[in-house]
Amino acid sequence: MHGGSIVTQAGYHWDTLPAIPDKTGFAGSFAGVANGALIVAGGSNFPNGGTPWNGGKKVWSDRIFVLEHPQGHWKEAGKLPRPLGYGVSVSTENGLICIGGSNAEGHYSDVFLISWQQGQIAVTVMPSLPEPLANACGVMADSCIYVAGGLRAPDAQVAAGDFYMLDLKDTAAARHWRTLPSWPGPARMLGVAGALGHDFFLFSGATLKNGKREYLKDAYRYNPETGWRKCADMPYATVAAPTPALASNDHVLHIFGGDTGKDAEKAAALRERHPGFSDEILTYDLNTDAWVRSGKIDTHRNGDAVTNPNASIWAPVTTAFVQWNGLLVFPGGEVRPGTRTPNVLTATAAGAQQH
């Protein structure tokens, strides 16, 4: 922890869990809960101080880490079927469902469940997506898993408008991904998903024009009965913010940070001096169809943040958001272009009880 938990104006206490046991850390990991344990699996990094601009090679991981208790220690508990990252993570009663993703070989449509029983990881194959997808977003609303957007291939020049649903109420034999109508806006990757009741929400993301990212601040709501409706535009883009958004009070969704795009053009020139991504918390209220800036993620930059980023606390992107033991957990992720973190940021709503 970095000097006592801080309460921001949004009423969160910020802290950290033990860091993931890798000195570089990972972005794009699958993360969620299985049988009460926090699971973080896969993802990618540039090992040994490599970066995209010094010829560093991106390496994907197949390692599965398990933390059984907030005061415990991470265990390396197994391996994914292959190195994989940048898929969709959904925690269910039976374990963590990992959907799609990518590695150095390409993009995948595979879906599998990671379970944790008697100190053992088990991986169960589930129905595959209709198309390979990485950098999609998704969430479970009611008992339906929705997956939206992404890229179908590493060299795709356009983002995907794909929208799929898997109903876990179906028997295992009957389960399949249904292809649903796309939202009434640009195709996108790295959006943020949200769920309130039966409704699915899609926020921000980046669309590709001739392979170049264009940052989006539009927002949509999907109801299984009535289909898509546009929501109020966001004040700014939250590309690759931890997903899904946090739901509270059955009508409010909170998005933590994200890439607004303001430094995107300068990233290659800034390199290690990139200031990091947004630390703002954006809150959407369904009842008023309005957005407010509701607080800040508690970040902490040391004097050596440029050369020793892991000793500082940043607002991460390209990580899953997980609720575990009364904590809001943001495990690892990317803290500036090319830089991963092994740090695991947590927040608790002020007044919330930890289990």
N, C-alpha and C positions, 0 to 999 in steps of 0.2 A: 504493500500500500504506500501511497505517496503522501504521507503527512496528514492522516485523519480524514474522514469522509467529509465531503463538501456538499452542502445543499445548495442547488441552484434555484433560481426563482421559479422553476417549474416543479420544485418540490421533490427532487431526486437526491439520494445520497449516492455518490460515486465512489467506487473502490476497484480493486482488482482481485482476481483469483490467481492461483499459481500459474506462472507462464507455461505455455505449451513447450515440452522439452525438445526444442530445436532452436539453435542459436539464431537462425535467420527468421523462422516463422513462415507461415503460409498464407496466401490469399486464395479465395475461391474454394475453401474447404466445405465439405458437407458438415453440418452440425445440427445436433438435436438431442433428444432424450430417449433412452431405451431402458426400461425397467428401473427408473429412478436415477440412472447414471447419465452424466453429460458425455456425449460422444462428439469428437472432432476428427474427421477423416479426410484424407486426400488433400487436394489443393495444389498450388504450384509455388515455386520460388526461384530466385537466382542465387544459387549457393556460393559460398566463399567470397562474399563481397561483390559478386557480379552485378551489373546493371545493364539495362537495354543499350546504354550508350558506351559502355566499355567492352562491348562484344560478349557480355554475359549471356549464357544460354538458359532459357527458361526450362526448369525441370519439374515434372509432375510427380506427386507423391502417391503411394498406395498405403501409407501408414495410418492405422486407426489408434487414436488415443482415447482413454477412458478416465474420467474423474468421478469417483463414486460419491464424494462428499465435498462440500465447499472447503472444509479444513483438511482435505486429503491431499494425495499426490497423484499426478498423472501417471497412468500405466500405458505402455504400448501393448495393445491387446490383440493385434492381428493385422491383417492386410485386406484391402479392397480386392475385388476380382482383377483389377488392373489399376495402374496409376490413373487418377481421374480428378477433375475439379470443375468448378464453374457450372455445376448442375443445380437442381432445386432440392432443398431439404424440407421435409415435412415430418414432424414428430406425431406419432399416433400411439394409441394404447399398446400396440404390439411392437413398437420400436421406431427407428428412424428410417423413413423412406427416402431413397436417393434416386433422383430422376434426371436422366440425360447427363450432359457434361462433356468434357473434352480432355484430350491429352495430346502429346506430340504427334500421334498418328492421325488425329482427326476428331470428329464429333460423334456422339453416341445417342442411341434411342433407348438404351437399356434402363430398366428400373429395377431396383432391388431393395429389400428390407434388411437393415442391420438390427439384430436383437442381441440382448445381453442377459445371459442366464448362467447362474452358478459360476461367475467369473470367466465365462467364455463368450466370445463373439460368434454369432452365426449369421450367415448371409443367405437370404431366400430370394430367388428370382421372382419378379412380378411381371405383369404384362408390359411390353415395351411401348414407348410412344410411337405414334404413326410415322414420325420423322426424327432423324437425329437433331438434337437441340442442345446448345450450350448458351450460357449467359441469358437464360430465360428467368422469369420469376414465377413464384407460385405460392399457394397457401391452401389450407383446408378450410372450407366454409361449410358448416354443418358437418356432414361426413363425406363431402365431395372435395376431391383434390383438383384444383384448377392450375393450369400452367399456361403462361402467356409470353409470347414474343421470343426473342433470342436470335441466335444465328444457326443456320443449318449446316454450315461448313466453315472451316477456318478462313478460307479465302472468299467468303460470301461478300458480294458488293452491295447487297441490300439486307436489311434486317428482316426477321420473320414476323408475319402478322398472325402466326399460328395461335390458336386458343383451344385447349383440350381439357377434358374433364374425366376423372375416374371416380366412380361412385363406390365407396367402400361398403355401402349397405348391400350391394350385390354379393351373391355368393362368390367364393374364390373362383369357381369354374366359369361364372358368367361375367367376371370383371373384364372390362376393356375400356380403352380410351375413346371417348366420343369426341369428334371434331365439331366444335361449335363456331358460330359466326364470329368473325373478328370484330374488334371495337371500331367505332367510326372515327378513326384518326390514323396517323402514320404508324407503320410497322416499327418495332423498336426492340432493342436489346437493353439489358441492365436496368429494367424498370423495377419499381417497388410494388409488391402485391400487398393487399390487405383484405380482411374479412370482417364483416359485421353481420351476425345472423346467417341468413342464406346467401347474402350478397358478397360478390367478389369485387375488389377495387384494383385498378391499375393506375399507378402514378408515375409520371416522368419517364425516364429512360432516354436512350439516344437512338436516333434513326441514322441510317447511313445514306449519304448522297455521294455516288461514285466512290464508295469505300471510305468516305470521310464522315466523322461523327458530327451530327447536329443535335444539340441538347434540347430536350423537350420539357415543357412544364404543364402539359395538358393532363387531365385526370378523367377517369371513367369508372362507372359502376355497372356491374352486370347482375341482374336478377334472373333466376332460372325461369320465372314465369313471364316477365315482361321484357327481357333482353337488356341491351345496352342503353345507358344514358350518359350524357356528358356531365361531369361535375365542374365546379368553378376551377379556373386555371390556378396553378400554384404560383406563389410569389417568385419562385426561381426553380431551376431544375435540381433534382436530387438523384442524379444518375449513380447507380451502383450502391446506394445507401443500404445499410443492413436491412434485409428483407426476411419475413414480412414486417409490415408496420405493426406497432403495438396497439391493440384495441383496448379501449376502456369505456365504461359507462354505456355500453351497447350502441353508442352513436358517435364515438370519437376515435380517430386513428392518429397515431403519432409517428413521425418519420425522424430518425436520428441522423443528422449529417447528410452525407452524399457529396457528389462532385457537381458543383454548380456550372462548371465549364469556364469559370473566369480565368483560370491559369492554363487552360488546355493548350492554347496556341504557344505559350511560352515554356511548356513543360520540358522540351528537349534542351532549351537554353538554361533553364533554372536548375535542372538536374537535382543534385542533393540539396540545393537551396530552395527547392519548392516548399511553400509554406504549409503544405498539407491541405486537407479537404475541409469542407464546411463543418463547424462544430455547433451549428444551430439546430434546435428541435422545432419542427414544423408540425402543427396540429390542425387536423381537418375535422370539422363538426358537421355531421350529416344533416342534423336538424336545421342548421342555418346555411348549409352549403357554402361554408366560408373557412378560410385559412387564417391562422395566427402564428406568429413566431412566439413560441411558448417557453423558451429557455435555451440553455446551452449545455453541451456535453462538457464535463470538467476535464480539460486537457492541461498538460503540464510540460512545458518545454524547458529542458536544461540548456546550459550554455553550450554543451557539446552535441546538441540535437542534430547538427548537420553530419557529423562524423560518427556519432554513436546514437542512432535514433531509438534503439531499444530501451535506453535508459530514460526516455521521455514517454509521456502518454499523449497519444494523438487520437483524433476521431477516425476510426477505420471505415473503409469501403470494401466492396466485394467480400463481404462476410455475411453469414446467416445470423439472424437474430433469434435467440433462444430464451424461453422462459423456463427457469429451473430453480427449485427450492426457494421460491419467493424472490429470486433475482432476475433481473433483465441482463442477459449475457451477450456480449459481442466478442466472440472468440477470434483472435488473430486478425487477418485481413491486410489490406494495403493501406499504408499511412501517408505515402506520397508516391508519385509514379515510380514503379520499379522497386519500391522499398516495402518489404513485409514486416510484420511484427509478430513475436510469439506472445505478446502480452494479451491478457484476457480481461477486457474492461467490463465492469458490472455497474448496474444501477439498481437501487431499490426506491420505490416510491416512499416519500417521507411518511412515517407512520405505519408502513407495511411491516408485517411480522415475517421474520425469516424462519423457515422450518428447521 
